[in-house]
Amino acid sequence: MKIDSVIFDLDGVLVFSDKYHYLAWKKMADEIGVYFDEEINNRLRGVSRMASLEIILENYNGAPLSDVQKEELAAKKNGYYRELLANMQPKDVSDNVRYTLDQLKKDGYKIAIGSSSKNTKFILERVGLNGVFDAISDGTNIVNSKPDPEVFLKAAGFLESEPGRCLVVEDSESGIDAAVAGGMFSAAIGDATKCGKSDYCINRLSDLVGILGTDKYCS
């Protein structure tokens, strides 16, 4: 079936705020005496805020934390993260990304964001991509984070497109798993190309323009 819509993960695909996530989680973890490094941070990619916190708390040895305390820790991390995100500017979106989005729209594809982040709209505004997408599905309208397909299925619904006509672009294995679970095509970029589960593998975003509508599957 012909693809008519493209759904993009945000961080690691269109923008790169991994360093801000790391610094914010690191600051929060240090405050409660929990060891946290970049290897642990890599496990948080594509994972919701509360699920990320639970991963970090695997190294926690203090008194048991209540759900309220965990919510407070997650909120504190998000506060640190938003302070860092304020440094983002339109120049943080590459010319290659802007070209790809413009070209896909010119070619008649509907485009959407499918991100677990509750800061999606804030980030899009900071980098000048607000108003570019036909739909946004993010952490504010989902219950289940990736690898559950909910965020992508809702994006498809917002676009009024069938899941089988959507292509998801992801940089994490959990995101690729979510696309597959949702019955969608998937294009892996970055670390996700190593998982061997996607329909397409791309080196840079503009490769999408050349491969859409072809049978050039990655092995």
N, C-alpha and C positions, 0 to 999 in steps of 0.2 A: 504494500500500500504506500502511496506517495506521501512523503513527509511534508507537512504544511506549517509546522510550528517548531521553534527551537527554544528550549528552556535552559537557562544558564544558572549554574551555581554562581555565587558572587565571589567570595574570598578564595583566592588561588586560581580563579579563572578570569575574572574581569578586573579585579583589584587585588592588592596584596597587603593585607593588614595582619598577617601571621605574627609579625614581630610585636605588634601592639597587644595581641591576645597573650602572647608569651609574657611580656613585661607586666601586664595586668594580673595574670594568674600568678606569676612569680611574686609580685608584691603582696598579694593576698595570702599566698602560701607561707611566705616568710613571716608574716604577722602572726600566724597560728603555729609556727614551728614545724611546718611540713616540708619535707624535701621535694623539690620540683626542678626538673631540668628539661632540656630541649627534647630529649628522647621521650619523656612522658608527655610533653606538649604535642608531639607528633601523633599521639594516640587520640587527641581531642579533635582532630580534623573531621569536619562534617558531623560532629556530635553536638547535641543540644547543651545549653549552659548547665542545667542541673545534672545531666549525665556526665558532663566534663568534670563537674565538682566531685561527683562520686568517685571518678577515676583518681583524682588528686588525693582524695581522702583515704585511699588505700594505704597511704603512708602516714596516716594520722594515728597518734598513740594517746591522745588526751581523753578527757571524759566524753562519754557519748553525746553526740550533737542532736538536738531536736530538729524537726522539720523547719521550724521557725528560724532557728540558728543557721541552718543550711541556706535558707532563702536569704537571710541577711548577708551571709558570706558571698553568695552569688551576686546579690545586688551591689555589694561593695566592689567586687571584681568588675562588674559592668560599669560602675562609676569611674573606676580607674581607666577602663578601656575607652569610654566615651571621651574622657579628657584627652587621651592620646589621639583618638580619631579626629579631634578638632584640628590636628595638624595636617590632615589630608586635604589635597587640592586637586583641581582638574588635571594638573600635570601628572598626577599619579595614575591616570588612565593612559595607556600607550596609544600611539597613533594606529597601531595594528588592531587594537580592540575597537576603537572608534570606527575605523574603516570597515571592519567586519560587520558591526551592528548596522551601519548605514547601508552596506551592500545587501545584507539579508532583507532589510525592509524594502529596498528598491526592487529586489527579486520577488517580492510578494509574500515573504514568510512572516508569520506572526512571531513575536519574540517576547519572552517572559523571564522573570527571575524566579528561581526555586531555591531558596536558602533557608537554613534553620536559624539564621541570625535574627534576633529581634531588633537589631540596629540597621537592618537593610536600608530602610528609607533614609535614615540619617546619613549613611555612607554615600548613597546615591546622590543626595543633595550636596554633600561636601565635594564630591568629585565631578559634579556637573552632569550626571546621568539621569537626574530626575526628569520624568516626562518622556524618556526615550522608549520605555517598554510598554507593551500593550497590556501587561498584567504583572502583578507582583504577588507571589506567595512566599511568606516568610514565617519566622518564629512567632509572629503575633497571631497567626490564624491556624496553627496546627497544634495537635496534642502529641503526636508521635514524631520523633526525629529520625533521620536516616539511620539505618537502612530501610526503615519503613517508607513506602512510596507516597505517603500522604501529601507531603509538600509539593510533589510533582503532579500528582493527580488533581490537586486543587488548582495548580497553575493551568493544567489542561482544561479544567472546567471553566476557569475564568476566561480562557481564550476561546471557549466553545469549540474545542478541538478534541477529537478522539485520541486516547492514549497511544494507540497504534500508529498515529500520524505525527507523533512528537519525537523529537530528538533531544536528549538531555546531554549537556556538556558538563563534565565533572572532573575534578582533580583528585578525588578521594575514592578509595575502594567502596566505602559505605555508600557513597553517592551513586556509583555504578550499580551496586546491588539494589539500591532503591529504584533506579530506572528500570532495571530488569524485572523487579517485582511488580512494577506498575505496568508492565507490558509495553514499554517504550524502547525506541532505539537509543543507543548511548554512544557518546564520543568521549574518549579518555584523553586527558592532557596532563602533563606533569607526572606526579607519582602514580596516578591511576593507570597509566599505560603499562605498568608492571604487573597488574593483577590478571591480565589475560581474559577479562570477562566482557569487554566492550565490543560493540560492532565496528567502531572506528577508533583509530589512534591518530592523534594530531600533534604536531610539534609546536604549532602556534595557531592562534585562533583563526586567522584568515584562511587556514587550510580547509575550514568548513565550506567556504565559498566554492572551492573546487571539487569537493567530494559529495556534496548533497546531490541526491538523484543518481548516484553511481552505485556500482556494486563493489567498490574498493574497500573491502573489509580488512581489518587488521588481524594478524595471526597471533 
